[in-house]
């Protein structure tokens, strides 16, 4: 049964990819499509891949910063492996639910306690959600005309995605900085679920909730003892998302188009990402392509928007799905070799910086 669940996400991804390809290529003569793609400037497409490497690298730098504050000296290349692993598993599971658990798993294989790994991913998730919302808010405030360009359907998805992300961000911040109030609220919800017989083992559920609340409390404690982490993580996350959102602009340049600046296309991509990111689809496949077609027609025109979505998503998702899959395989094989290697007995040392991390 568990093996079937493990294959469900990738199988759904393949089905969605096939359906998306059929819808995108319907009514598109392949000869014309090949002619258009044959004239793109390859250098800009290569720069797009470098932007995606920056996207993954910024998250790796965030992990390295956080783990170092928790007393773990982890090389950047190792953190990069965790980030690629997160990208791969987020891409093949609905709502990107598999990325963070996979990263925590491989961190634990490298001797990083699961609690510290979970804390690392939680802080990165909080920063990611806050910056995504900030980016979308800036786009609406300073490029409001782009909102009308999204159309009714994508506009409703944007409202849904914004509300979901806002609720998640507020919830995570409350869990971190208002633990007592959150505990009372969570316990009240748990009691209601028990009465409705939706939770059959309240003791186990309460234990899991307490463990989760403790991780969030530790996250707040980590930030209080390392205030310099906040601007550093926020800056890196802003750079990470800017790299992701700038890929369509490089595709715009690759097609030799002019007339719109980077801010217009980057802000539009930020709104599209927020609109589709909360949908329960692996890699938001189908929704991302549909959102691109609807929102980016303003910049690419009806004749070039389909080739543009193929190139843009090819760079930012499909090519990096293959690359991250290869890196994930290497990370997995390295973890297995470590398991099989004879373990040397080492003296136990207190982690560096532990004194400054009271409560963790």
C-alpha positions as MATLAB code, in Angstrom:
seq = 'XXXXXXXXXXXXXXXXXXXXXXXXXXXXXXXXXXXXXXXXXXXXXXXXXXXXXXXXXXXXXXXXXXXXXXXXXXXXXXXXXXXXXXXXXXXXXXXXXXXXXXXXXXXXXXXXXXXXXXXXXXXXXXXXXXXXXXXXXXXXXXXXXXXXXXXXXXXXXXXXXXXXXXXXXXXXXXXXXXXXXXXXXXXXXXXXXXXXXXXXXXXXXXXXXXXXXXXXXXXXXXXXXXXXXXXXXXXXXXXXXXXXXXXXXXXXXXXXXXXXXXXXXXXXXXXXXXXXXXXXXXXXXXXXXXXXXXXXXXXXXXXXXXXXXXXXXXXXXXXXXXXXXXXXXXXXXXXXXXXXXXXXXXXXXXXXXXXXXXXX';
ca = [
       0.000    0.000    0.000;
       2.819    2.415    0.887;
       4.605    1.679   -2.411;
       1.413    2.527   -4.308;
       1.232    5.888   -2.488;
       4.868    6.585   -3.339;
       4.112    6.103   -7.043;
       0.859    8.078   -6.986;
       2.523   11.518   -7.164;
       4.912   10.731  -10.073;
       2.129    8.924  -11.952;
      -0.181   11.916  -11.572;
       2.664   14.183  -12.718;
       3.156   12.129  -15.898;
      -0.586   12.191  -16.650;
      -0.723   15.963  -16.106;
       2.351   16.500  -18.290;
       0.821   14.448  -21.108;
      -2.523   16.264  -20.863;
      -0.774   19.655  -20.755;
       1.315   18.793  -23.819;
      -1.801   17.775  -25.767;
      -3.626   21.014  -24.845;
      -0.627   23.228  -25.601;
       0.170   21.635  -28.962;
      -3.432   21.347  -30.128;
      -3.826   23.542  -33.183;
      -0.111   24.322  -33.249;
       1.607   23.108  -36.453;
       4.793   21.377  -35.329;
       6.711   22.748  -38.325;
       5.890   26.328  -37.334;
       6.654   25.626  -33.689;
      10.036   24.145  -34.627;
      10.797   27.150  -36.835;
      10.020   29.589  -34.023;
      12.055   27.650  -31.448;
      14.922   27.370  -33.931;
      15.333   31.150  -33.979;
      15.535   31.809  -30.240;
      18.745   33.182  -28.761;
      20.196   30.196  -26.943;
      22.416   32.368  -24.723;
      19.417   33.840  -22.923;
      17.965   30.363  -22.386;
      21.295   29.285  -20.860;
      21.137   32.328  -18.546;
      17.692   31.104  -17.499;
      19.220   27.814  -16.347;
      21.801   29.802  -14.377;
      18.961   31.696  -12.713;
      17.412   28.397  -11.674;
      20.759   27.322  -10.253;
      20.762   30.592   -8.286;
      17.223   29.750   -7.116;
      18.370   26.439   -5.654;
      21.670   27.911   -4.431;
      19.962   30.654   -2.405;
      17.960   28.066   -0.483;
      21.165   26.117    0.117;
      22.788   29.259    1.555;
      19.765   29.734    3.841;
      20.132   26.151    5.091;
      23.850   26.611    5.659;
      23.242   29.784    7.695;
      20.531   28.233    9.860;
      22.341   24.939   10.447;
      25.536   26.766   11.393;
      23.580   28.645   14.101;
      22.369   25.276   15.357;
      25.948   24.021   15.684;
      26.318   22.059   12.427;
      29.158   22.927   10.056;
      27.674   21.717    6.783;
      29.519   22.340    3.483;
      27.668   24.395    0.876;
      27.724   21.524   -1.660;
      25.935   19.324    0.876;
      23.262   21.974    1.460;
      22.977   22.296   -2.319;
      22.223   18.567   -2.466;
      19.432   19.025    0.091;
      17.963   21.891   -1.961;
      17.983   19.884   -5.195;
      16.343   17.013   -3.321;
      13.659   19.363   -2.044;
      13.034   20.700   -5.558;
      12.657   17.180   -6.956;
      10.282   15.835   -4.302;
       8.280   19.079   -4.233;
       7.837   18.728   -8.002;
       6.509   15.162   -7.934;
       4.148   15.435   -4.948;
       0.805   17.289   -4.759;
       1.065   20.774   -3.200;
       4.853   20.233   -2.893;
       4.275   18.253    0.316;
       7.170   15.838   -0.188;
      10.058   18.303   -0.494;
      10.690   19.301    3.110;
      10.267   15.802    4.656;
      12.757   14.458    2.088;
      15.274   17.158    2.988;
      14.894   16.459    6.708;
      15.347   12.740    6.012;
      18.629   13.195    4.149;
      19.865   15.708    6.733;
      19.270   13.094    9.427;
      21.305   10.610    7.368;
      24.192   13.097    7.595;
      23.974   13.262   11.378;
      21.797   16.372   11.681;
      19.027   15.724   14.248;
      15.574   15.582   12.706;
      14.402   18.365   15.048;
      17.122   20.674   13.720;
      16.386   19.692   10.136;
      12.668   20.376   10.636;
      13.484   23.697   12.288;
      15.672   24.646    9.327;
      12.928   23.869    6.827;
      10.305   25.663    8.925;
      12.311   28.906    9.002;
      12.897   28.687    5.242;
       9.163   28.061    4.662;
       8.199   31.089    6.772;
      10.612   33.334    4.858;
       9.422   31.942    1.520;
       5.745   32.578    2.288;
       6.383   36.094    3.616;
       8.487   37.101    0.597;
       5.990   35.616   -1.915;
       3.188   37.635   -0.316;
       5.402   40.730   -0.217;
       6.270   40.313   -3.881;
       2.606   39.944   -4.853;
       1.604   42.942   -2.713;
       4.318   45.075   -4.365;
       3.172   43.936   -7.810;
      -0.437   44.907   -7.038;
       0.545   48.269   -5.505;
       3.019   49.390   -8.145;
       1.807   47.478  -11.228;
      -1.933   47.341  -10.609;
      -2.700   47.372  -14.326;
      -1.128   43.909  -14.540;
      -3.850   42.557  -12.253;
      -6.548   43.391  -14.817;
      -4.505   41.562  -17.448;
      -4.819   38.274  -15.544;
      -8.489   37.817  -16.419;
     -11.350   36.591  -14.248;
     -10.369   32.944  -13.809;
      -6.746   33.584  -12.958;
      -7.815   36.527  -10.787;
      -9.997   34.201   -8.684;
      -7.098   31.744   -8.380;
      -4.891   34.632   -7.276;
      -7.405   35.550   -4.570;
      -7.563   31.909   -3.442;
      -3.767   31.520   -3.468;
      -3.298   34.802   -1.620;
      -5.775   33.843    1.112;
      -4.251   30.362    1.528;
      -0.699   31.726    1.715;
      -1.764   34.509    4.082;
      -3.463   31.977    6.372;
      -0.417   29.687    6.316;
       1.973   32.561    7.023;
      -0.166   33.937    9.855;
      -0.503   30.436   11.296;
       3.242   29.775   11.235;
       4.048   33.157   12.788;
       1.440   32.601   15.519;
       2.863   29.144   16.215;
       6.301   30.710   16.617;
       5.537   33.860   18.582;
       2.191   33.179   20.287;
       2.659   29.589   21.481;
       0.268   29.673   24.461;
      -2.650   31.153   22.516;
      -1.941   28.779   19.649;
      -1.829   25.785   22.005;
      -5.275   26.648   23.401;
      -6.689   27.094   19.902;
      -5.141   23.875   18.577;
      -6.333   21.868   21.584;
      -9.847   23.259   21.092;
      -9.824   22.215   17.436;
      -8.496   18.776   18.407;
     -11.313   18.288   20.940;
     -13.853   19.232   18.271;
     -12.358   16.752   15.822;
     -12.477   14.032   18.497;
     -16.177   14.749   19.133;
     -16.847   14.558   15.406;
     -14.948   11.236   15.403;
     -12.549   12.520   12.760;
      -9.620   11.809   15.098;
      -9.645    8.280   16.527;
      -6.434    8.447   18.579;
      -6.471   11.786   20.462;
      -3.429   10.943   22.598;
      -1.218   10.307   19.559;
      -2.586   13.392   17.787;
      -1.918   15.557   20.853;
       1.636   14.212   21.068;
       2.269   15.073   17.414;
       0.830   18.560   17.906;
       2.984   19.178   20.974;
       6.061   18.065   19.058;
       5.156   20.430   16.205;
       4.516   23.310   18.626;
       7.890   22.688   20.242;
       9.620   22.913   16.849;
       7.973   26.267   16.190;
       8.904   27.493   19.666;
      12.503   26.537   18.968;
      12.300   28.438   15.694;
      11.251   31.611   17.493;
      14.008   31.054   20.059;
      16.553   30.625   17.283;
      15.521   33.932   15.713;
      15.613   35.754   19.047;
      19.184   34.614   19.696;
      20.264   35.302   16.106;
      18.498   38.485   15.023;
      20.977   38.961   12.161;
      19.479   35.826   10.584;
      16.212   37.613    9.786;
      17.492   40.148    7.206;
      19.966   37.587    5.826;
      17.284   34.950    5.234;
      14.803   37.523    3.908;
      17.404   38.921    1.491;
      18.424   35.511    0.205;
      14.796   34.451   -0.221;
      14.011   37.662   -2.129;
      16.985   36.975   -4.393;
      15.848   33.365   -4.815;
      12.334   34.322   -5.901;
      13.561   37.119   -8.150;
      15.723   34.566   -9.980;
      12.688   32.310  -10.454;
      10.358   35.091  -11.585;
      12.956   36.513  -14.001;
      13.103   33.369  -16.165;
      10.168   34.484  -18.399;
      11.916   37.832  -18.968;
      14.997   36.046  -20.287;
      12.707   34.006  -22.540;
      11.211   37.316  -23.705;
      14.712   38.482  -24.634;
      15.505   35.096  -26.191;
      12.654   35.647  -28.654;
      14.145   39.016  -29.546;
      11.161   40.946  -28.176;
      11.286   44.492  -26.805;
       8.861   47.045  -25.405;
       8.354   45.771  -21.863;
      10.810   46.016  -19.003;
      11.813   43.292  -16.544;
       9.585   44.663  -13.761;
       6.380   44.068  -15.766;
       7.165   40.448  -16.604;
       8.700   39.613  -13.214;
       5.676   41.039  -11.351;
       3.276   39.151  -13.630;
       5.120   35.889  -13.011;
       4.994   36.555   -9.250;
       1.204   36.891   -9.443;
       0.857   33.738  -11.564;
       3.039   31.759   -9.145;
       0.976   32.879   -6.147;
      -2.237   32.009   -8.006;
      -1.269   28.404   -8.837;
       1.108   27.431   -6.015;
      -1.643   26.370   -3.585;
      -3.369   24.022   -6.023;
      -2.988   20.310   -5.125;
      -1.102   19.450   -8.320;
       2.452   18.053   -8.582;
       4.659   20.922   -9.720;
       1.466   22.928  -10.440;
       1.639   21.253  -13.885;
      -1.190   22.365  -16.129;
      -2.157   25.312  -13.943;
       1.228   27.010  -14.385;
       1.130   26.598  -18.146;
      -2.481   27.804  -18.326;
      -1.674   30.789  -16.116;
       1.314   31.650  -18.302;
      -0.777   31.511  -21.477;
      -3.392   33.799  -19.970;
      -1.121   36.349  -18.290;
       1.866   36.461  -20.649;
      -0.075   36.938  -23.894;
       0.227   40.678  -23.258;
       4.009   40.449  -23.642;
       4.496   37.650  -26.168;
       1.387   38.026  -28.279;
      -0.965   35.238  -29.337;
       1.502   33.857  -31.884;
       4.489   33.429  -29.562;
       2.958   32.749  -26.162;
       2.735   28.960  -26.687;
       6.408   28.580  -27.724;
       7.268   30.940  -24.854;
       5.523   28.793  -22.244;
       7.308   25.694  -23.595;
      10.707   27.371  -23.242;
       9.987   29.098  -19.927;
       8.536   26.051  -18.169;
      11.128   23.883  -19.869;
      13.825   25.935  -18.123;
      12.187   26.611  -14.757;
      10.551   23.219  -14.218;
      11.066   20.345  -16.654;
      14.822   20.685  -17.238;
      15.436   21.277  -13.555;
      13.201   18.339  -12.667;
      15.618   16.090  -14.594;
      18.696   17.797  -13.111;
      17.342   17.665   -9.559;
      16.351   14.023  -10.069;
      19.951   13.178  -10.985;
      21.320   15.083   -7.987;
      18.744   13.447   -5.695;
      19.901   10.024   -6.884;
      23.507   10.978   -6.027;
      22.421   12.221   -2.577;
      20.513    8.977   -1.986;
      23.449    6.784   -3.046;
      25.811    8.787   -0.821;
      23.458    8.297    2.126;
      23.329    4.544    1.486;
      27.123    4.334    1.294;
      27.317    6.119    4.631;
      24.911    3.613    6.153;
      26.969    0.672    4.959;
      30.329    2.136    5.963;
      31.720    1.002    9.346;
      31.080    3.687   11.929;
      34.134    4.961   13.762;
      33.761    5.756   17.459;
      34.247    9.453   17.992;
      34.350   11.445   21.228;
      31.163   13.394   21.831;
      31.700   17.137   21.585;
      29.276   19.942   22.288;
      28.301   21.636   19.034;
      29.930   24.971   18.408;
      27.616   27.848   19.249;
      25.342   25.694   21.417;
      25.826   28.063   24.363;
      24.161   30.877   22.427;
      21.225   28.688   21.441;
      19.556   28.271   24.805;
      16.416   26.206   24.634;
      17.351   24.364   21.429;
];
